[in-house]
Each structure stands twice: as structure tokens, then as C-alpha cells.
Amino acid sequence: MAGGLSFERMTAGVFDTCGETTNNLAYCWGGNTYGGLGDGTTTSRLTPVAVVGGLRFSQLSAGGFYTCGVTPGSVAYCWGYNYYAQLGDGTTTDRLTPVPVAGPM
């Protein structure tokens, strides 16, 4: 337990770390240059901040400046750096909060 939060799973990216609490909420901390913490800002954080939106996740995976997660209902969301369209939302726009991954075209 850290800061009143109990984590079940963790994932570490290049500059940030995220964890899923025992009730499947996502919290992230570390570098946030492109919004990879999902808290709606680009402010780096020394302690965990909640990912905006109150989404519950059954899996998270942090990458280089971005993070993706899957909800218990099997819906994928991503946030952060998107220069190479790695968020899968059909754009190359960085996202400061989770956006759903688009379906196939």
C-alpha cells in the first residue's frame, strides 16, 4: 500500500509508471511531457495521480510517453504521445486523457 492506495498490477514506461488499484482504477506518476499520466495535464508528478474519467481497467501497459489500458468490458483506451498514431484513435494528436481506440476502417 502506497499513500493510501493498494495496487494489484503495475506497468513501467520509459519515463512514467502506472498502477491498477485493487478496485481497478488507474493511477500514474513520473514524467508527463506528452500527457502519458492521463490526468489532463502535462505536469510531471512525484506521486500517483488518478487517470481522468473514472474508467476501470483490467490491464494497463505503459510505453514511451504513452499508456494504454483495457477495461473489464474489453474496450481499449490510450493516452499520451501520439506522433506515430500509436494511440489508435485515428489521429496523431497527443491526448492528455484516455481516448477509445478506434475500430477497424
Rosetta blueprint (number, residue, H / E / L):
1 M L
2 A E
3 G L
4 G L
5 L E
6 S L
7 F E
8 E E
9 R E
10 M E
11 T E
12 A E
13 G L
14 V L
15 F L
16 D E
17 T E
18 C E
19 G E
20 E E
21 T E
22 T L
23 N L
24 N L
25 L E
26 A E
27 Y E
28 C E
29 W E
30 G E
31 G L
32 N L
33 T L
34 Y L
35 G L
36 G L
37 L L
38 G L
39 D L
40 G L
41 T L
42 T L
43 T L
44 S L
45 R E
46 L E
47 T E
48 P E
49 V E
50 A E
51 V L
52 V L
53 G L
54 G L
55 L L
56 R E
57 F L
58 S L
59 Q E
60 L E
61 S E
62 A E
63 G L
64 G L
65 F L
66 Y E
67 T E
68 C E
69 G E
70 V E
71 T L
72 P L
73 G L
74 S L
75 V L
76 A E
77 Y E
78 C E
79 W E
80 G E
81 Y L
82 N L
83 Y L
84 Y L
85 A L
86 Q L
87 L L
88 G L
89 D L
90 G L
91 T L
92 T L
93 T L
94 D L
95 R E
96 L E
97 T E
98 P E
99 V E
100 P E
101 V L
102 A L
103 G L
104 P L
105 M L
